[in-house]
Amino acid sequence: MPVEAIKCPSDLLPTKSILEDRNNIEVTTEEITLSHQRLCFALLNYLRSVMTPNYKDTGLPDADQIMISCPRLIPYERLVIDFAIKLLEQILKDLCALTTQT
């Protein structure tokens, strides 16, 4: 679990060198499958686990009440979902850039 707040969605995406190291890709990354127009609980759980420093930095109450396995605090869930949207937008942007290069 990160100690510092995550500043931008690309911080969670694998680097080019990690993606090119195909021999170790299963060790250095985690695959999360997304479906069109559906919530991905694995993604939300992952973000809940890494976004706690972001919530604690906001100064909002009940930071000690965060549960990673399920929603509990509405302000924290809003933070997680907002970040999930930014992350998905970043992935889409990266994919579009990749397809225009080929």
N, C-alpha and C positions, 0 to 999 in steps of 0.2 A: 504494500500500500504506500502511495507517495506521501512524503512528509510535507511537501510544498504544494500550493495551489497550482492547478494546471492552467496555463495562460491561454492556450489556443488549441483548437481541435487537432491540428496537425501534430501536436506533441504526442498524441496517442497513436498516430499512424506509423507503420514501420518505415525505416529509412531505406533508401535505395540499396545500400550495402547489405542490409538484412534480407531484403527481397531477393537479391542476387545470390545469396548464400543458400542455395537450394538444399544442400546436404543437412542443414540445421534449421530449416524453416519451421518445422513442427515443434522444435524446442524453443525458438526465439519469438514465435508469434502464436496467437490464438485465433482460430477461425470462428467467426460469428456469421451465421446465415441470416440474411434479411429477406423478407417477403414483401411484395408490393402491397401497400395500404394496410399493413398489419404491424402491431407492436411486437417488438422483439425483446422478450423478457431477459434473454441472455445479455443483450446489449445494455438494457437498463440496469440489470444487476451488476454488470461490470462497471458501468459508470457510477453507480451508487458506491461501489467499493473504492474507486479512485478519486471521487469528487468531495470526500469529506473535508479535506483541508480547505477547499473552496468555500464550503458552507461555514466552517469555523471562522474563516477570515471575514465573513460578512457581519459578524457580531450579532446575528439573529439568535433568539433564545432556543433552548432545548437541543443544542448541538450534541449533547450526550445521549439524546433519545433516538438518534439515527439508527435505522436498521437497514442492513445491506440486502437482506433476503426479501424484503417486502416494503411497500410504501408505508410510511408512518407519519412523516411531517410534510404538510402541504408545501411550505416554502422550499424545503429541500427537494421535493419531487419536481417543483417548477424549475429549480436550478438544474437538475439532472435532465429534464426533458428539453429545456432550452439549449443545453449543451449538446444533447443528442441531435437536435435539429442542426446545429452548427457543424457537428461532426459529419452528418450525412451530406450536408451541403458541400463540405470540403472534399469528401470522397467523390461526389458527383463532379465537382470542379476538376479534381485530379484525373478522373476517368475521361472527362471530355478533352482535357489537355493531352492525355495519352493517345486518344483516338485520332486527334488532329495531327499528331506527330507521325503517325504511320501512313 
